[in-house]
Amino acid sequence: MVSLLHSCQFSLFFLILAVIEKARAGYYTRVFRPTTWQLAHATFYGDETASETMGGACGYGNLFSSGYGTDTAALSSVLFNNGYGCGQCFQIRCVQSQWCYKGSPITTVTATNLCPPNWAQDSNNGGWCNPPRTHFDMSKPAFMKIAQWKAGIVPVMFRRVPCVRKGGLRFTFQGNGYWLLVYVMNVAGGGDISQMWVKGSKTGWISMSHNWGASYQAFATLGGQALSFKITSYTSHETIIAWNVAPSNWQVGMTYSANANFH
């Protein structure tokens, strides 16, 4: 009996050590969970090709090549949150309208753009994205998954959900040898970013400032160095490191993929 007790104590001791080591290594992290359902409204912009949704205030550029496709939405200012809402994923379903499809089907969209206020219109008659309204201006293909497009505007229920992405984070570079501007895409988990750092092969960690949308910048001489990035999620506060994302001969205009992503 004593031997068994000692054996259990030793097992517990080593289990605790393993947990501590994994925590230090970043294996145990905050995982973003779906939020509760809330009421909002949704409209759409563009046509069936979603060509007008390309680009956008988040800076993702061509949404097909960046992996987001047509299941996207522009957010009202309240949700866009000065760009920190970029990349977030939402489940949306049409409710309480004759134009809703039977069964109130759910579609999932990624925030890729800002729906700006229109102060020339009343908030309940055209100024749908005027603060403090919570509103989604969806791509037409996404809107047509939940309601008939001729409705124009429908009440919806929505909730934040984890973003499911294939592969690691993607970093698109702009700037020059003295100023690096990075657009971060394919973000899993909360889908968003609150802080970012860059490390050259000859430097320590350099804090990057939020430029706009999903872009961060560093005023530093980083040419000729392999680059790594440290990123913190805005929603989950999880921090991960993407080592050696770009080689020493990295170039502006190129996109580099990492092995790391959020949970």
N, C-alpha and C positions, 0 to 999 in steps of 0.2 A: 504493500500500500504506500509506504514511504517512497519507494523507488518510483512508483507511478506518479506520485505527487511531484517529485523532483523533475521527472521527465516532462510533465505538463508545464511546470514553471519555466524550465529551459525553453520549451517550445514557444510559450507565450513571450518570453524575453526576446527570442530571435525574430518572432513575428513583429513585435513592436519595433525592433531595429530595422527590419525590412520596410515597414511603413514609413519610418522616419527618413530612411535613405531615399525612398521613392518620392516622398514629399519634397525633399531637398532637390531632387532631380527634376521636379516639375510634373511628375506623372499624375499626382492627385490635384486636380484643378476644379474650379467652379464650372459646372456644366449648365448652360442656359436651358431653361424649361419654358414651355408655352405659357403665355399669360392668359388671363381670363378674357372672355369675349366682351367687346364693347360696341356701342352703337356709333355709326358714322354715316356718311353718304359717299357715293362714288359716281363719277362721270367717266368719259373716255376722250382721248384726243388722237388725231391721226386716222388712218384708214386700216384696212385689213392687212396691209403689208408691214405696218408698224414702222415705216420708214421715218416718220416724224419723231419717233421716240429715240432715234439714234443720237449719240452724244449725250447731252443733258448736263445738268448742274453738278452731277457727281464726278464727271470726267471719265466715264468708262469707255467713251468712244463708240466704236461699232459694237453693238450689244450682241451680235452673233459671234464675232471673233473673240469677244471677251467672255463668252460663255453664258450670258444672261438671257439671250433669245428675246422672245416677245412677251414673256410672262413678267411684265414690269409695271411700275406705277410711279407717277410723280406725286410727291407728298405735299400737303399744305404746310405752311411755315411751322405750325405747332409740332408736327411729326418730323419734319425735315431737320429741325433743331440745329440750324447753322451748319449743316453738312454732316453732323454726327449720326444722322439717320440713314446716311448712304449705306447701301448694302444690306440693310435689315430686311428680314423676310416676314411676310404677313399672309395669313389665311383670311380670305374674304368670301362672304356669301350674301346673296341678295335676300332681303326679308321685307315683309309687309308691303309688297307692291304687286300689282297685276302683271308686271313685266318680268317678275322673277321666274326662272325656270322651275318646273315642278320638282319638289324634293329639296329645293334650296341647295344646289351643289356648291362645293367649296373649291376655290382655286387658290393657288399660292403664288404670290408675286414678290419680286425684289424691288426695293426702292432704288431708283436710278436717276431721279430728276426732282426738281422743285416745281411745285404748282404755285406760282407767285400770287400775291393778293391782286385783286382788281377793284380798287377803291371807287371806280366810276360806277360800279354795279352794287346793288344791295346784296348783303351777305346771303339772303334767302332768295335772291333772284339774279343769278349770274355771277355774283362774287363768291362762288362756292369755296374758294380757298382763302378767303379773308380771315385773319385771326379773330376770334379764337377757335374757328371751326376746325374740326378733325375731318379731313377729306382726302380721298384718293382719286386722282385723275389717271385712270388706267389706260394702258394701250388698248386699242379696240379689240384685238384678238383675245386679250385677257378678260375684258368686260363681257364679251360674247360668250364666255364660259359660264357666266352666272346670270345673265339677263339678256333680254332682247335689246339690241342696240338702239332701236327707235325710242326707247324710254328716255334717253338723254341723261337722266339722273335717277338714281334709286337709293333707298336706304339700305345700308349693309350692316352686318355684324363683322367685326374683325378681331384678330388677336395676333400678337407676335409669336412666331415659332422659330425654332432653330433652323439655320440655313444648312442645307445638305449640299455639299460640294464634292466633286471628284478631284483628287489630286491636291497639291499644295497651293499656298498663296502665290499670286502672280504680281510682279512689280514692273510697271512700265516707266521708263526713265525719260525725263525731259531736263532741260537746263544746259549747263556747260561745265567746264572744268572747275569753276569756282562756286557754282550754285547747282545743287542737285534737287530736282523736283520729282517726286515719286508718286505714281497712282497705284493704289493697292486694290487688287481685285481677287475674285474667287474666294472670298472670306467666309469660312464656315462658322458654326456656332452662332453667336449673336449677330454675325455679319458685319459688325461695325468696328471702328477703331477710335481710341481716345488719345493714345500717345504712341510715339514711334521714335526709335533711335537708329542710327547707322554707325557701323564700325568698319573702317578700312583696315587692310592688313597691316598698316603702319600707324594706326591711330587707336585710341580708346573709343568708348561709346560716346557719340555726339548726339545730343538731343535735337530732334527735328520739330519744327513748328507747323501747326496746321495752316495750310494755304487756303484751300477751299474744297468743298465736296469731300472726296476720298483721297485727297492729295496732301503730302507732307513734304517739307523742304528743309534743306540744310545748306547754310552758307559756309562751305568748307572746300578745300582743295583735295579732291578724292580721286582724281584721274590717275590711272596706272596702278590702282589698288583693287584687290578683290574685296567685295562688299558683303557684309552681313547685316541683318536687321533684327531689331527687337521690337515687338509690337504688343500693345495692351488693348484688350477689347473694351469698348465703351460700356457694354451691357454687363458682361460677366466679370470684368476686371482681371481676367486671366491674361498672363503675360507669357509669350512664347518667343523663342529665338530661332530665326532662320539663318543658319550658318552658310557662308560662302555661296550666296545667291547669285552673284554676278562675278565673272572672272575679272582679272586685272585689266583686260582689254575691252571692258564694257563700253557700250556706245549709247548715246542719246537716241531715242526713238525705238529702242529695242525693249522687248518684254522678257523678263527672266522669271523662271518658276522655281519655287522652293519645295523641299520635301515636307516642311512643317505646315500645320494648319490648326485652327481651333477645334475644340470638341463640340 
